[in-house]
Amino acid sequence: MTASTKNPYYAKDPNLRFLEEVSAATAGVSRLEMCIQCGTCGGSCPSAADMDHTPRMLFALIRAGMREQALSSNTPWICVSCYHCVVRCPQDVHIADVMYTLKGMAIREKLYKDATAPDFSLTFVDMVENYGRSYEFGLATRHYLKHFPMRLPGMAPMGLGMLSKRRMDIAPTRIKGIDQLKKILDRAKELEAVQ
């Protein structure tokens, strides 16, 4: 049941369609429409100082139907998923889950100011889909070669130390049962396409 079937007000106001879309795309029940704009989320966030909009402000943009401004915000990419905001929210809004939804929407619609975080996210997901886990050496190497090539030589001592202490492998390894994981992920993509 979507927000519009619960509350006819949503169907009458086209600005609320974006709010409804974000809520419907969020895993579980986002409770985004319950936000009372109290600001507890931003006050609880350890990364708020680096966000161009606090979560409260971002939710106001969503509620106002300002899709492009909301999806191009750096806020979802700065969110560290600590869930402190979720724990403190008086309305039990699933803020971190909404941030994941906004990241996915921004990637699909290519509405982000800086490709660094979306590229990292896509590379990480690609590695999990192919190996069943993160491949740290490949992830870091690919990320730094694409976005920060001049920093890569400075990272070499740390990388060599991790390799020598066996904290990181130079070659990727697949998990057992990767075929089962791929079936689960394929089914999840099918279900997502239906919505």
C-alpha positions as a Python dict, from the first residue, in 0.01 Angstrom:
ca = {
    (1, 'M'): (0, 0, 0),
    (2, 'T'): (151, 332, -103),
    (3, 'A'): (118, 662, 75),
    (4, 'S'): (-132, 783, -187),
    (5, 'T'): (-371, 497, -118),
    (6, 'K'): (-346, 560, 255),
    (7, 'N'): (-389, 936, 227),
    (8, 'P'): (-569, 1094, -69),
    (9, 'Y'): (-382, 1422, -2),
    (10, 'Y'): (-73, 1270, -170),
    (11, 'A'): (-258, 1201, -493),
    (12, 'K'): (-384, 1561, -514),
    (13, 'D'): (-48, 1732, -462),
    (14, 'P'): (207, 1663, -740),
    (15, 'N'): (494, 1783, -520),
    (16, 'L'): (432, 1492, -286),
    (17, 'R'): (484, 1238, -564),
    (18, 'F'): (861, 1251, -513),
    (19, 'L'): (816, 1190, -140),
    (20, 'E'): (592, 897, -223),
    (21, 'E'): (845, 763, -476),
    (22, 'V'): (1134, 780, -227),
    (23, 'S'): (923, 617, 44),
    (24, 'A'): (813, 336, -187),
    (25, 'A'): (1169, 271, -307),
    (26, 'T'): (1310, 249, 46),
    (27, 'A'): (1347, -100, 189),
    (28, 'G'): (1095, -175, 460),
    (29, 'V'): (888, 116, 586),
    (30, 'S'): (1076, 447, 565),
    (31, 'R'): (825, 654, 765),
    (32, 'L'): (964, 952, 570),
    (33, 'E'): (621, 1117, 559),
    (34, 'M'): (629, 1125, 940),
    (35, 'C'): (923, 1369, 955),
    (36, 'I'): (824, 1670, 1169),
    (37, 'Q'): (1131, 1876, 1073),
    (38, 'C'): (1262, 1886, 1431),
    (39, 'G'): (1629, 1873, 1327),
    (40, 'T'): (1730, 1600, 1571),
    (41, 'C'): (1884, 1404, 1284),
    (42, 'G'): (2122, 1683, 1182),
    (43, 'G'): (2205, 1757, 1544),
    (44, 'S'): (2291, 1390, 1597),
    (45, 'C'): (2495, 1347, 1280),
    (46, 'P'): (2875, 1332, 1315),
    (47, 'S'): (2908, 1423, 945),
    (48, 'A'): (2653, 1706, 926),
    (49, 'A'): (2919, 1977, 900),
    (50, 'D'): (3028, 1836, 563),
    (51, 'M'): (2676, 1800, 422),
    (52, 'D'): (2534, 2068, 194),
    (53, 'H'): (2192, 1993, 348),
    (54, 'T'): (2118, 1837, 684),
    (55, 'P'): (1887, 1534, 663),
    (56, 'R'): (1600, 1758, 780),
    (57, 'M'): (1667, 2004, 498),
    (58, 'L'): (1701, 1721, 247),
    (59, 'F'): (1366, 1578, 355),
    (60, 'A'): (1211, 1925, 312),
    (61, 'L'): (1345, 1930, -46),
    (62, 'I'): (1193, 1587, -106),
    (63, 'R'): (860, 1695, 41),
    (64, 'A'): (864, 2006, -181),
    (65, 'G'): (916, 1786, -488),
    (66, 'M'): (1260, 1933, -559),
    (67, 'R'): (1394, 1613, -714),
    (68, 'E'): (1704, 1750, -887),
    (69, 'Q'): (1822, 1947, -582),
    (70, 'A'): (1762, 1652, -351),
    (71, 'L'): (1935, 1394, -570),
    (72, 'S'): (2233, 1618, -645),
    (73, 'S'): (2290, 1684, -273),
    (74, 'N'): (2608, 1542, -120),
    (75, 'T'): (2420, 1448, 198),
    (76, 'P'): (2352, 1080, 116),
    (77, 'W'): (2716, 1036, 13),
    (78, 'I'): (2847, 1196, 334),
    (79, 'C'): (2619, 980, 554),
    (80, 'V'): (2834, 721, 732),
    (81, 'S'): (2536, 497, 820),
    (82, 'C'): (2605, 514, 1192),
    (83, 'Y'): (2225, 515, 1254),
    (84, 'H'): (2262, 767, 1536),
    (85, 'C'): (1995, 981, 1368),
    (86, 'V'): (1761, 683, 1341),
    (87, 'V'): (1798, 599, 1709),
    (88, 'R'): (1726, 959, 1813),
    (89, 'C'): (1444, 1036, 1566),
    (90, 'P'): (1122, 1096, 1765),
    (91, 'Q'): (917, 983, 1464),
    (92, 'D'): (1118, 666, 1395),
    (93, 'V'): (1203, 777, 1041),
    (94, 'H'): (1448, 529, 887),
    (95, 'I'): (1686, 805, 779),
    (96, 'A'): (1989, 594, 687),
    (97, 'D'): (1774, 366, 471),
    (98, 'V'): (1634, 671, 290),
    (99, 'M'): (1995, 783, 227),
    (100, 'Y'): (2067, 449, 55),
    (101, 'T'): (1757, 497, -160),
    (102, 'L'): (1866, 848, -258),
    (103, 'K'): (2213, 722, -353),
    (104, 'G'): (2061, 462, -583),
    (105, 'M'): (1827, 716, -741),
    (106, 'A'): (2110, 967, -790),
    (107, 'I'): (2325, 701, -960),
    (108, 'R'): (2043, 590, -1191),
    (109, 'E'): (1957, 948, -1287),
    (110, 'K'): (2322, 1067, -1288),
    (111, 'L'): (2234, 1354, -1055),
    (112, 'Y'): (2545, 1402, -845),
    (113, 'K'): (2802, 1679, -836),
    (114, 'D'): (3109, 1462, -785),
    (115, 'A'): (3145, 1110, -926),
    (116, 'T'): (3397, 996, -663),
    (117, 'A'): (3149, 842, -417),
    (118, 'P'): (2911, 697, -678),
    (119, 'D'): (3204, 538, -864),
    (120, 'F'): (3334, 389, -539),
    (121, 'S'): (2986, 256, -459),
    (122, 'L'): (2940, 100, -802),
    (123, 'T'): (3288, -60, -790),
    (124, 'F'): (3217, -202, -445),
    (125, 'V'): (2882, -347, -555),
    (126, 'D'): (3042, -492, -869),
    (127, 'M'): (3305, -669, -659),
    (128, 'V'): (3047, -809, -418),
    (129, 'E'): (2839, -933, -712),
    (130, 'N'): (3143, -1100, -872),
    (131, 'Y'): (3326, -1232, -567),
    (132, 'G'): (3064, -1233, -291),
    (133, 'R'): (3277, -998, -85),
    (134, 'S'): (3484, -684, -113),
    (135, 'Y'): (3822, -713, -280),
    (136, 'E'): (4005, -435, -96),
    (137, 'F'): (4325, -426, -301),
    (138, 'G'): (4135, -401, -629),
    (139, 'L'): (3881, -156, -487),
    (140, 'A'): (4145, 81, -350),
    (141, 'T'): (4367, 54, -657),
    (142, 'R'): (4085, 118, -902),
    (143, 'H'): (3946, 404, -692),
    (144, 'Y'): (4278, 583, -650),
    (145, 'L'): (4385, 531, -1013),
    (146, 'K'): (4061, 688, -1135),
    (147, 'H'): (4012, 969, -884),
    (148, 'F'): (4339, 1034, -699),
    (149, 'P'): (4628, 899, -908),
    (150, 'M'): (4882, 1132, -749),
    (151, 'R'): (4798, 996, -402),
    (152, 'L'): (4855, 633, -500),
    (153, 'P'): (5234, 632, -440),
    (154, 'G'): (5173, 761, -87),
    (155, 'M'): (4934, 473, -23),
    (156, 'A'): (5188, 209, -133),
    (157, 'P'): (5363, 166, 207),
    (158, 'M'): (5034, 105, 385),
    (159, 'G'): (4922, -137, 110),
    (160, 'L'): (5251, -328, 125),
    (161, 'G'): (5224, -347, 503),
    (162, 'M'): (4873, -488, 482),
    (163, 'L'): (4982, -740, 218),
    (164, 'S'): (5285, -850, 424),
    (165, 'K'): (5070, -894, 739),
    (166, 'R'): (4810, -1088, 536),
    (167, 'R'): (4543, -829, 616),
    (168, 'M'): (4470, -797, 245),
    (169, 'D'): (4509, -1029, -55),
    (170, 'I'): (4664, -923, -383),
    (171, 'A'): (4421, -1141, -582),
    (172, 'P'): (4045, -1164, -531),
    (173, 'T'): (3886, -1476, -389),
    (174, 'R'): (3527, -1586, -441),
    (175, 'I'): (3309, -1702, -157),
    (176, 'K'): (3174, -2055, -151),
    (177, 'G'): (2825, -2063, -295),
    (178, 'I'): (2875, -1763, -526),
    (179, 'D'): (2615, -1912, -763),
    (180, 'Q'): (2357, -1904, -485),
    (181, 'L'): (2442, -1543, -406),
    (182, 'K'): (2408, -1450, -774),
    (183, 'K'): (2063, -1611, -784),
    (184, 'I'): (1957, -1412, -477),
    (185, 'L'): (2090, -1087, -625),
    (186, 'D'): (1928, -1158, -963),
    (187, 'R'): (1594, -1221, -792),
    (188, 'A'): (1629, -900, -590),
    (189, 'K'): (1691, -707, -915),
    (190, 'E'): (1382, -866, -1071),
    (191, 'L'): (1169, -762, -773),
    (192, 'E'): (1314, -411, -781),
    (193, 'A'): (1232, -380, -1154),
    (194, 'V'): (868, -472, -1085),
    (195, 'Q'): (823, -187, -836),
}
